[in-house]
Amino acid sequence: MASSKEYLDYILDQLSELDDISYRAMMGEYIIYYRGKVVGGVYDDRFLVKPVKAAVALMPDADLELPYEGAKKMLLVDDVENREFLRELLDAMCDELPAPKKK
């Protein structure tokens, strides 16, 4: 099941307080970038983030879910209504994420 553009738009609106949020469509799903780094994505109308230490610390009870078959598990963000939490989450994760690879 692919994600809807409406759900992506909702997540992007919830993240609108953050500078430098972008996305890229990929096979019916959407990769979410913050400051050029991949933080997670929208998969099957779920917002999933990489399970880095900061994300696990902020969401210790979050479910680990597969974004798609054959992928590594990611953390399900349940509290997508809370813009303050989403800003805190992505800011905390950003330092732990690898810099984008040069092409």
C-alpha positions in Angstrom: 0.0 0.0 0.0 1.5 3.3 -1.0 1.2 6.5 1.1 -1.2 9.2 0.3 -0.1 12.6 -0.8 -2.6 14.0 1.8 -0.8 12.2 4.7 2.6 13.4 3.4 1.2 17.0 3.3 -0.1 16.6 6.9 3.3 15.5 8.1 5.1 18.2 6.2 2.7 20.8 7.8 3.4 19.3 11.2 7.1 19.8 10.5 6.7 23.3 9.1 8.3 25.0 12.1 11.6 23.4 11.2 13.9 25.0 8.6 15.3 22.9 5.8 12.7 20.0 5.6 12.4 18.3 2.3 11.2 15.1 0.8 11.6 12.8 -2.1 9.1 10.4 -3.5 10.3 6.9 -3.9 8.2 3.9 -5.1 4.9 5.3 -3.7 6.5 6.3 -0.4 8.3 9.5 0.8 11.8 9.9 2.3 12.0 12.9 4.7 15.1 14.9 5.0 16.1 17.4 7.7 19.1 19.7 6.9 19.9 17.4 4.1 20.0 14.2 6.2 17.6 11.3 6.0 15.6 11.2 9.2 12.9 8.8 8.1 9.9 8.8 5.9 6.2 8.3 5.3 5.5 4.6 4.6 2.0 3.2 4.3 0.7 6.4 5.8 2.9 6.0 8.9 5.7 8.4 9.9 8.8 6.4 10.7 12.2 7.6 11.8 15.6 6.1 12.1 16.2 4.4 15.4 19.2 6.5 16.5 19.9 6.9 20.3 18.2 10.3 20.5 15.0 9.0 19.0 14.9 5.9 21.2 15.5 8.1 24.2 12.6 10.4 23.3 10.3 7.5 22.4 11.4 4.5 24.5 8.0 2.7 24.0 7.8 3.3 20.3 7.1 0.3 18.1 9.9 -0.8 15.7 8.2 -1.4 12.3 9.3 -2.3 8.8 8.9 0.5 6.3 8.8 -2.0 3.5 9.8 -5.6 2.9 13.6 -6.2 3.2 14.3 -2.8 5.0 15.7 -2.2 8.5 13.1 -1.5 11.2 12.3 2.1 12.1 10.6 3.7 15.0 6.9 4.6 14.6 6.1 8.2 15.6 2.7 8.0 17.3 2.6 11.6 18.5 2.5 13.3 15.0 -0.1 15.8 16.3 2.5 17.4 18.7 4.6 19.9 16.6 6.8 20.8 19.6 7.7 17.1 20.1 8.4 16.6 16.4 10.7 19.6 16.4 12.5 18.3 19.5 12.8 14.8 18.0 14.3 15.9 14.7 16.6 18.4 16.3 17.9 15.7 18.7 18.3 13.2 15.9 20.1 15.5 13.5 23.6 15.4 15.1 23.6 11.6 15.2 22.7 11.1 11.5 25.4 10.8 8.9 26.1 13.6 6.5 24.8 13.1 3.0 27.1 11.2 0.7 28.8 13.2 -2.1 27.7 12.2 -5.5 
